């Protein structure tokens, strides 16, 4: 079992449903990692990542690292966009 980062959003026992709920990009990323298209296969959404990687002969550590890195990057970008809000003044002094 891979070591779990304190920053991990997705872990080995996360269900596929949970993973897909985290971001719209997860479906694409799972396909890129070697999972079948969840729209066309008979995926069990209650299946965990640990179970799924065995079924598809994938590397759990690589899958977790890629998913979590993507999710963290997306969250940081979203937070940065929220923190960069237009100023309420136009810089003129009164």
Buried (B, 14 or more C-beta within 10 A) or exposed (E): EBEEEEEBBBBBEBBBEBBBEBBEBBBEBBEEBEBBEBEEEEBEEEBBBBBBBEEEEBEBEEBBBBBBEBBBEBBEEEEEEEEEEEEEEEEEEE
